[in-house]
Amino acid sequence: MDQRSIGSLKVSVVGMGCNQLGTKGCEPALAERVVREAMDAGITLFDTSDEYGRDYFNPSDNSGWGRSEEILGRVLSGRRNDVVIATKFGPLESTPQNPGGTHPWERSEASARGIAIAVEESLKRLNTDRIDLYQLHFPDFRFPVEETLTALDKLVRDGKVREIGCCNFSAEQLREAAGKADQRSLRRFATNQCPLNVLQRGVLASTMPACEELGTGFIPYYPLASGVLTGKYRRGQGAAAGTRLAEQVDEAARGRILSAKTFDRVEALEAYARERGRTLLELAFGWLLAFPRTATVIAGAAKPGQAALNAKSGGWRMTAAERDEVTRIAATKG
């Protein structure tokens, strides 16, 4: 599989998102099998978080906190040097109106003390002495970004972290963070992880250009639009039991996702891919990888065969002209 750079790291262009490991339907034994299959398929980047593994439909139940990291720690034992581990810390779904996010406790802070607590917990769960890419999950409006960057810079100098990243940062937040880092001779964020797929392209207006301007790697999540771009959902059929849309999305959101407009666009994109001897899944990966700042595409896997299929589908070296034509089709249909 092709590889790209994240600072000093080399990563596979298709990574595995680990948010489903340890959750209902992907219990530990199955989760470990899925991770091994991903490695066998050439995937080297595994993206997790300290909060992955909990029950998303019961936010007050935190019994699964850290479960995904624990599973990775077990299965990667003995193969640690073969992979790149990316994990996250900090508040969840933080906004200026709700700066503490979903879990306003100390280890979910982007403060110096919160980071010191969170990194030690993640290192222990992952059974490793270093985290390759340590990412702030959401902007933390309670603390100045220079405090966060100073704490992360120390982790890099101490050898506990190799590169640092952020998630869900706007263009303005990226520029502010880069400016503060440069003023204080601190490590910059190497990556910004945001939602992007051919059906949901909002970050292309400002966030992607900011990444290009600053030299920041871009990591798209939701690359397959909750499975819609795999081709497994069909017009008028609804979501089958066991699929992500059936298990992890409420009825209202499911109706919006599986709308007539969505299928108009999906069918047009599928036809474009088929005319070129490609699949819809290959188009989804190829379109994202056609943006020069894309460092890797992380796609979730929770069932046998999914990670291998994702890895196999990352080989379309789509040209800029093809990428723009695909964008036009997605923007005009429906």
N, C-alpha and C positions, 0 to 999 in steps of 0.2 A: 504494500500500500504506500502511496505517496506520503511524504511527511512535510510539515511546515514548521517554522520557528516561533516560539514564544520566548523572547529574550534568549537566555542560555539553553532553553529546552528545545528538544525536537519531539514533535507529536504527530501521531497519525492524523490524516485529514478527516477521518471519521472517528469520533470518540464515542464512549458509552456514557449516557446519563444514568445515574444510579439512584434516582429519587424513588423508584418502586421497589428497590431491594429491601426485603424484610416486611413489606406491607402485605395486606390480604391478596392472595393469589400468587405471591412471589416470596413465600416463606424461605427461611435460611437455606435449606438443602437445595431447593430449586434455584435460589439466587446465586449460590456458589457455582452451580452448573452453568448458569448463564454467563457469569464472569469468565469462567474457564473457556467457554466457547468463544467469547469475544477475543480473548488473548490468542487462541488458536487461529482466529480469523485475521490476525494482524492488527487488531486495535490495541494501542498502547496508552491512550488517555482515558482515565476513569474519573468522571466528574461527580462528586458527591457533596454533602453538606452535613454539618453537625446535627441538623434537625431532620434529615431524611430517615424514614422508617416509621414515623408516627402516623396515626390515623387522621387523614386529612378531613374526614367527615365528622370528626369529633375533636375539634381544636383544643378542648380542655384536657384531653387525655395525652399526656406526654410520656407515656410508658415506652413508646418506641423511639424516643429521642436517641440519636446516635447509632441506631441499629444498622443502618446502611454502612457506616464507617466500620463498625465491628465486623460485619460480613466481609468487607473488602480486606480488612486486616488479617482475617483468617485465611482467605483464599489466596491472597498475594504473598503469604509467608513462603519464603524460599525463592520467590520470583520478583522481589521488590525492585531489583535493578533493571528489570525488563519493562517497567511501566512508569507512567507519569501520573501521579495522584494529584488531583485538584479537589480541594474542599473549600467550604465557606464558613463564615462566622458572621455575627452581627444580627441586627433586628430583621424581622420578617414583615414585609408589606408596610414598611415605614413610610409615613407621609408627614408633611408639615403639621397637619391636623392631628395626626396620631404618631408622634415621633418615636414612641417606644415600640411601635409595631405590635405584632401578635403576642410576643413573649417578652414583656418589659422587665426581665431580670438581668442581673449584672453580667452574666456570661453572654448575653445577647446585646451587649453594648460595643460600640466601636471606640470606646475609651481605651486608654493605655491599660488600665486594670482589667477591663473586660476582655481585651485581646489576650493578655497574659494568662487569664484563666482558660479561655476558649481554646487556645492553641495547645496547651498541655493536655486538656481533655481529648482533643482530636488526635494528637500524637499517640496517646495511650490506646485509644480505640482502634486506630489504624495500625498499631503495632509496628511503628516506624520511628526513626530518629529525625526525619525531615519530611516536610510537605513541599511538593514541587511547585504548586501554584496555590497560594492562599488568597482567597477572594472575600471581599466585603459583600455580603449578600444583597443589601439594600443601602442606599445612603442613610446615614444616621444623623438626623437633624439636631440631635442633642449635643453633639460634640464637634468642635472645629476639625476640618479635614486634616489640618496639619498635625493634630494630636494623633489621629489614626495613622497617618503616614510615618510619623516619628516612631511609633511603636512597631509598625511593620518593618521599617528600615532596620531597627535593632534586631528583629527576628532574623532578617537576612544576614546581618553581620555576625549573629550568633550561630549561624548554620542550621537553624531550625526550619527555615523557609528558603526556597531558591528564587522564586519570582512572586510578585504580588499582583493581584487583579481586583477589579470591582465588578459589580453587577448592577444593572438597571440605572446607570448614571446617564443623565442628559448631557447634551453637548456642552452646556454651560458648566455643569458640575465637573466634567472631564477637564475642561480648560482651567477651571479654578484649581483643581487638584494638581495638574501639571505645573501651574505657576507656583503654587506653594512648595511643591517638591523641589523645583529648580532654585527657588529663593533660599532654601535651607540645605541644598545639596543632599536631598533625600532620594531614595529609590522612587521612581515613578510607577504608577500602575501600568503593567505590561499589557493588560487585556481589559476589555469591558464586555460583559456577557448580557445580552438583551434578547427579547423575543423577536424573531424574524423568520418568515417563510414567504413563499411566493404569493400566498393569499393575504398575508398580514405584513405590510411593508412600511409601516409608519416610521421606523427608525432610519430609513434611507434619506429622509428629508434633511435631518440635521446631525443625528448621532453618528452615522457612518462617515459623513464628511469630516466631522471632528476627529474621528479615529484616524482618518487619512492624514489630516493636518498634523496631528500629534505623533504619528507613528505608533499608535496603539493597536494591538491586535484585537479583532472583533470575534467573539464567540457567540453564534446564534443558538438560542434555545427555542423550543417548540418548532424545530425545523420541518416537522411533518404535519403541523397543524393538528395536533392531538390524534394523529393517525389518518386524517382525511387524505393526505397525500401519499398514502401507501396503496390506495385503490381498494381497500377492503370494505369501504362503505359505499353502498349503491343507492341511487335515487329510489325513494319510496320504501326502502327496506328497514330503515331504522338501525339502531346499534345492537349488535348481537351480544348476548350475555358473555361476560368475561373480557370484553374489549374495554379500552381505556375510557371511551365515551360513556359506556354503560356503567362502569364501576366508579369513575372518579369525577364525573361531571353531572350537575343537577339537570333536571328536565328542561328548564327554561333555556339554559346555556346550550344544551344538546340540540334543541330546536333551532336555535340561531345558527349553530355550526352546520347542521345538516339541512340547510335551507335550499330552496330551488336555485337561488343565485349561486350558492357554493357549488352545486353540482353542474351548473352551466359552465362555470370556470374550470372545474376539475375535468369535465369531459373534453373541453377544448384543449387543455394542457395534455391530457392523455393522448389525444389524437396527434398533437404535435410530436410527442415523444415516439409514438408508434410509427409515424412516418419516417423516423430516423433510426428505426430498429432499437429503440430504447424503451424503458418502462417509466411509468409515472414516478416511481421511487428514485430512479436514476436522475430524472429531471429535477426533483426536489433537492437532491444533494448537489448536482452539477450547477444549478442556478446559484446556490449559496456560495459554492467554492469559486465561482467566476468573479466574485468581488475580491480584489487583491488583498484587502485587509482581513479577510476571513482566515483565522488561524486554524480552526478545526470546527467540525459540525458535530455537536453532541446530540445523539438520539437515544432515547430510552429503550431499554429491552427488559422484558419481564417473563418471556417465554422462550423455550428452546428454539433455536433457528433464527430468531429475530436479529441478534447481533451479527451473525454471519451474513445474513441477507443485507443488512445495512452496510457492512464492510464491503461486500461485493458491489454494492450500488454506488460507491463513491468514485468510480473511475471515469465518468464523463467529463472530459476537459472542455467544458463549454466555452466558446469564444464570447467576447464582449458583445458582438452582434447577436449571437444566439440568446445570450442573457437578456438583452434589451428587447428582443422579439418575444421572449417568454413573458417578460414584464408587461409588454403591451397587451398580449392575449389575456393575462390575468386581470388587467385593469379595465378592459373593454367588455368582457363577457359578463353576462348576468345583470 
